[in-house]
Each structure stands twice: as C-alpha cells, then as structure tokens.
Amino acid sequence: MAAVRSLFFQVLGSGILHSKAERESTMARVNTNSLRYKFKLFIKNKLALVGLLILIFIFVLVFGGPSLSKYDSFSVDFAVKLKPPSRSHLLGTDNYGRDVMSRIFTGARHTILAAVVSVVIGLLCGAPLGVMSGYLGHKIDLIVMRIMDILLAFPPLILAMAIVSGLGPSLLNAAVAIGISYIPIFARMARSRAISVKNMDYVQSAIALGSSKARIMLTDILPNSMTPLIVQATIYTGYGILWVASLSFIGLGAKLPIPEWGLMIAEGRQYIVTGEWWMTVFPGLFIMLGVTGFTLIGDGIREVINPKLRLK
C-alpha cells in the first residue's frame, strides 16, 4: 500500500512539474514575440540605437526645421554672402547671403518627405502585385514577373532619370519616378514571401472555409508578408534620400529657390575651387547622416525579427 501511495505522489509531482515547465516555456515564447521584448533587443543593438537617434533628429528637422533657426531660409542679404562658419552663421552663408543652416533644416522636409513618398509608392504598388503573382501563379505570375524583370533590367537611378525626363523635372516627379523604380524590388520580395506563406495551415483553413482569393490575399497573405517588406522599406528610404538629392543635383528634381540638399550641393560646387567649401560639405554631411540613420534602423529591425542573425 505504501508503494502504491509513493508511486501515486511521484506521478502527480512529475505531472505538476511538467505542466509548470510547459507554462514557463509558453510564457517565454509569448514574451519573445512581444513588442516590449523586441524593443529591448533593438535597444541592445548599439548601431541600431545610433540609427534611432539619427532618425529622431532628422524628423525633428522635418517637422520643426524652419523654426529651429533665427534666419529665414529664403531671405537674401548680399552684405554677408559667402561668409564662412561663424557665431552669427554657424554653417556659413551661400552666394546670396542666405544662412546655410536654415536652408539645410528647411531642406530636410523636402528631401526626406520625397524619399518617404517614393518608398510608399513602391510599397503600395509592388507588394499587392507580388502577393497576387505569388499566390495565383500560372499566367498571372508569368506576366507580372516579366514586366518586373524588364524594370529591373535598368538600375533604379537610371530608370528614375528616364521617367523624370518624360514627366518633367520637379521634386514630386522625382519622388514618383523613384517610387516606380522601387515597384519591382518590393514586388519580387512580396512574391517570394507569398509563395512560402500560401501553403501555411491558416491559409489552407481559409480556403476550406470558402474565403475568396481576394480576401485570402488581403487578410491572410499580405499582412504576414509585411515584416521583410518593412525592413526593406526602411533601408530604401535611405537610398531614396540619396537618389532624390542626385536627381536634384543634375537638374531633374527640385528647382530654385527650394532648399533641397542635392540642389544646395549643385549651387555650391562652383565655389569649392575658390575656398567656399561649406556650401557643399554641410548638405553632403546631412545626406550621409540621413542615409546612415535609415540603413542602421533597417539592419536593427532585421536583426530583431530574424533569430538566426541574433545568434551570430
């Protein structure tokens, strides 16, 4: 009888331990998938934290840039033209006597917003096309992907230059052109994700319940394909800053007197040989800062959502 009682308590105790271990493992999985846990991982990445601080600084310039300087970015004063950095003008003045720092702060709004608009266009057009191509397959997949291959045959900046040449030079047209060049990039990524997701159990359950293909693509496949697309969108926002500035530099983007960073470099390039270096160096540094910030943020997000990268 004592042996039976001992065996009973052993079985009961092991069951309690097992259930406790299962609860702890379940809670660990839940905590691992929580936003708070992922944010802690993101903050532990020093480079990602640097990128976040840069991004905060950039968005402060975007939304409050003109009010951060005591000078008007459009006011002309030939009495102080081409003045080097000083206490009164921390980043110097340009060939019209305009304060360079004020123009950089105001230009952040034009350059950053144009880059964001280009990514939004590429994501909103490319992701649905890629999901539709990957899920439906067959002829639709063949037609969509061949069109994307034609667009990918051209480097994004060259394709954007060709599109802007047809639409006409302006900052909006430059953003639209860059967005069109982004479409095949996001489409191919969404297609590969849709192909891997469409065989998942929840998609098959939706099919068994009689959901339409459009509903499955919009509610089941597309939301579960967004994580890598968001990472890619963050990184390509940084590229967008560089390409918007490049188009403005060659005369296919912003027009005077808009203080866009690439256009400011184009205005100041002729003065480099005469020693007025600040007209080009400081806008170039802010372009580099913006590209670096978005790239570090994208790499940090990718490391958080990809456990394999965290193990490295």
SULUR-V619312 format. One record per backbone hydrogen bond with DSSP energy under -0.5 kcal/mol. NH is the residue of the N-H (numbers start at 1). CO is the residue of the C=O. E is the energy in kcal/mol with one decimal. If there is no record, write none. Layout:
# SULUR-V619312
nh->NH co->CO e->E
nh->NH co->CO e->E
This chain:
# SULUR-V619312
nh->5 co->1 e->-2.4
nh->6 co->2 e->-2.4
nh->7 co->3 e->-2.4
nh->8 co->4 e->-2.2
nh->9 co->5 e->-2.1
nh->10 co->6 e->-2.0
nh->11 co->7 e->-2.3
nh->12 co->8 e->-2.5
nh->13 co->9 e->-2.5
nh->14 co->10 e->-2.4
nh->15 co->11 e->-2.2
nh->16 co->12 e->-2.1
nh->17 co->13 e->-2.4
nh->18 co->14 e->-2.8
nh->19 co->15 e->-2.7
nh->20 co->16 e->-2.3
nh->21 co->17 e->-2.7
nh->22 co->18 e->-2.7
nh->23 co->19 e->-2.4
nh->24 co->20 e->-2.4
nh->25 co->21 e->-2.5
nh->26 co->22 e->-2.5
nh->27 co->23 e->-2.7
nh->28 co->24 e->-2.2
nh->29 co->25 e->-2.2
nh->30 co->26 e->-2.4
nh->31 co->27 e->-2.8
nh->32 co->28 e->-2.3
nh->33 co->29 e->-1.6
nh->34 co->30 e->-0.6
nh->34 co->31 e->-0.7
nh->38 co->34 e->-1.9
nh->39 co->35 e->-2.5
nh->40 co->36 e->-2.0
nh->41 co->37 e->-2.0
nh->42 co->38 e->-2.3
nh->43 co->39 e->-2.5
nh->44 co->40 e->-1.8
nh->45 co->41 e->-0.9
nh->45 co->42 e->-0.8
nh->46 co->44 e->-0.8
nh->49 co->45 e->-2.2
nh->50 co->46 e->-2.1
nh->51 co->47 e->-2.4
nh->52 co->48 e->-2.2
nh->53 co->49 e->-2.2
nh->54 co->50 e->-2.3
nh->55 co->51 e->-2.4
nh->56 co->52 e->-2.4
nh->57 co->53 e->-2.2
nh->58 co->54 e->-2.5
nh->59 co->55 e->-2.4
nh->60 co->56 e->-1.8
nh->61 co->57 e->-1.8
nh->62 co->58 e->-2.2
nh->63 co->59 e->-2.2
nh->64 co->60 e->-2.1
nh->65 co->61 e->-1.8
nh->67 co->64 e->-0.6
nh->68 co->64 e->-0.6
nh->68 co->65 e->-1.8
nh->69 co->66 e->-0.6
nh->75 co->72 e->-0.8
nh->77 co->96 e->-1.9
nh->80 co->77 e->-1.6
nh->81 co->78 e->-1.0
nh->82 co->94 e->-2.4
nh->83 co->80 e->-1.0
nh->86 co->89 e->-2.9
nh->92 co->89 e->-1.6
nh->93 co->83 e->-2.2
nh->94 co->98 e->-1.9
nh->97 co->94 e->-1.8
nh->100 co->92 e->-2.4
nh->101 co->92 e->-0.5
nh->103 co->99 e->-1.9
nh->104 co->100 e->-2.4
nh->105 co->101 e->-2.5
nh->106 co->102 e->-2.3
nh->107 co->103 e->-2.5
nh->108 co->104 e->-1.3
nh->109 co->105 e->-0.6
nh->109 co->106 e->-0.9
nh->110 co->106 e->-0.8
nh->111 co->107 e->-2.7
nh->112 co->108 e->-2.4
nh->113 co->109 e->-1.5
nh->114 co->110 e->-1.8
nh->115 co->111 e->-1.9
nh->116 co->112 e->-2.5
nh->117 co->113 e->-2.7
nh->118 co->114 e->-2.0
nh->119 co->115 e->-1.7
nh->120 co->116 e->-2.5
nh->121 co->117 e->-2.4
nh->122 co->118 e->-2.2
nh->123 co->119 e->-2.8
nh->124 co->120 e->-2.9
nh->125 co->121 e->-1.9
nh->126 co->122 e->-2.3
nh->127 co->123 e->-2.0
nh->129 co->125 e->-1.1
nh->130 co->126 e->-2.6
nh->131 co->127 e->-2.6
nh->132 co->128 e->-2.6
nh->133 co->129 e->-2.4
nh->134 co->130 e->-2.6
nh->135 co->131 e->-2.5
nh->136 co->132 e->-2.3
nh->137 co->132 e->-0.5
nh->137 co->133 e->-1.5
nh->140 co->137 e->-0.9
nh->141 co->137 e->-1.2
nh->142 co->138 e->-2.1
nh->143 co->139 e->-2.8
nh->144 co->140 e->-2.6
nh->145 co->141 e->-2.3
nh->146 co->142 e->-1.7
nh->147 co->143 e->-1.9
nh->148 co->144 e->-2.2
nh->149 co->145 e->-2.3
nh->150 co->146 e->-1.9
nh->151 co->147 e->-1.9
nh->152 co->148 e->-2.5
nh->153 co->149 e->-0.9
nh->154 co->151 e->-1.2
nh->159 co->155 e->-2.7
nh->160 co->156 e->-2.4
nh->161 co->157 e->-2.3
nh->162 co->158 e->-2.1
nh->163 co->159 e->-2.2
nh->164 co->160 e->-2.7
nh->165 co->161 e->-2.0
nh->166 co->162 e->-1.2
nh->167 co->163 e->-2.4
nh->168 co->164 e->-3.0
nh->170 co->252 e->-0.9
nh->174 co->170 e->-2.0
nh->175 co->171 e->-2.1
nh->176 co->172 e->-2.5
nh->177 co->173 e->-2.5
nh->178 co->174 e->-2.4
nh->179 co->175 e->-2.3
nh->180 co->176 e->-2.3
nh->181 co->177 e->-1.9
nh->182 co->178 e->-1.1
nh->183 co->179 e->-0.9
nh->183 co->180 e->-0.6
nh->184 co->180 e->-0.5
nh->186 co->182 e->-2.1
nh->187 co->183 e->-2.5
nh->188 co->184 e->-2.2
nh->189 co->185 e->-1.5
nh->190 co->186 e->-2.5
nh->191 co->187 e->-2.4
nh->192 co->188 e->-2.1
nh->193 co->189 e->-1.9
nh->194 co->190 e->-2.5
nh->195 co->191 e->-2.3
nh->196 co->192 e->-1.4
nh->197 co->193 e->-1.8
nh->198 co->194 e->-2.4
nh->200 co->197 e->-2.4
nh->204 co->200 e->-2.1
nh->205 co->201 e->-2.4
nh->206 co->202 e->-1.7
nh->207 co->203 e->-2.0
nh->208 co->204 e->-2.2
nh->209 co->205 e->-1.8
nh->210 co->207 e->-1.4
nh->211 co->206 e->-2.3
nh->216 co->212 e->-2.3
nh->217 co->213 e->-2.5
nh->218 co->214 e->-2.1
nh->219 co->215 e->-2.8
nh->220 co->216 e->-2.0
nh->221 co->216 e->-2.2
nh->222 co->217 e->-2.5
nh->224 co->220 e->-0.7
nh->225 co->222 e->-1.5
nh->226 co->223 e->-0.8
nh->229 co->225 e->-0.7
nh->230 co->226 e->-2.6
nh->231 co->227 e->-1.7
nh->232 co->228 e->-2.3
nh->233 co->229 e->-2.5
nh->234 co->230 e->-2.2
nh->235 co->231 e->-2.0
nh->236 co->232 e->-2.6
nh->237 co->233 e->-1.2
nh->238 co->234 e->-1.0
nh->239 co->235 e->-1.5
nh->240 co->236 e->-2.1
nh->241 co->237 e->-1.7
nh->242 co->238 e->-1.5
nh->243 co->239 e->-2.5
nh->244 co->240 e->-2.9
nh->245 co->241 e->-2.0
nh->246 co->242 e->-1.9
nh->247 co->243 e->-2.4
nh->248 co->244 e->-2.1
nh->249 co->245 e->-2.2
nh->250 co->246 e->-1.7
nh->251 co->248 e->-1.1
nh->252 co->247 e->-3.2
nh->253 co->247 e->-0.8
nh->258 co->255 e->-2.1
nh->260 co->258 e->-2.0
nh->264 co->260 e->-2.4
nh->265 co->261 e->-1.7
nh->266 co->262 e->-1.9
nh->267 co->263 e->-2.2
nh->268 co->264 e->-1.8
nh->269 co->265 e->-1.1
nh->271 co->268 e->-1.3
nh->272 co->269 e->-1.1
nh->275 co->272 e->-1.5
nh->276 co->271 e->-1.9
nh->277 co->275 e->-1.8
nh->279 co->276 e->-0.7
nh->280 co->277 e->-1.4
nh->281 co->277 e->-2.5
nh->282 co->278 e->-1.0
nh->284 co->280 e->-1.8
nh->285 co->281 e->-2.2
nh->286 co->282 e->-1.9
nh->287 co->283 e->-1.9
nh->288 co->284 e->-2.4
nh->289 co->285 e->-2.4
nh->290 co->286 e->-2.4
nh->291 co->287 e->-2.5
nh->292 co->288 e->-2.5
nh->293 co->289 e->-2.4
nh->294 co->290 e->-2.1
nh->295 co->291 e->-2.0
nh->296 co->292 e->-2.5
nh->297 co->293 e->-2.1
nh->298 co->294 e->-2.3
nh->299 co->295 e->-2.4
nh->300 co->296 e->-2.2
nh->301 co->297 e->-2.5
nh->302 co->298 e->-2.3
nh->303 co->299 e->-2.0
nh->304 co->300 e->-1.7
nh->305 co->301 e->-2.2
nh->306 co->302 e->-1.0
nh->307 co->305 e->-0.6
nh->309 co->306 e->-0.7
nh->310 co->306 e->-1.4
nh->311 co->307 e->-1.8
nh->312 co->308 e->-0.9
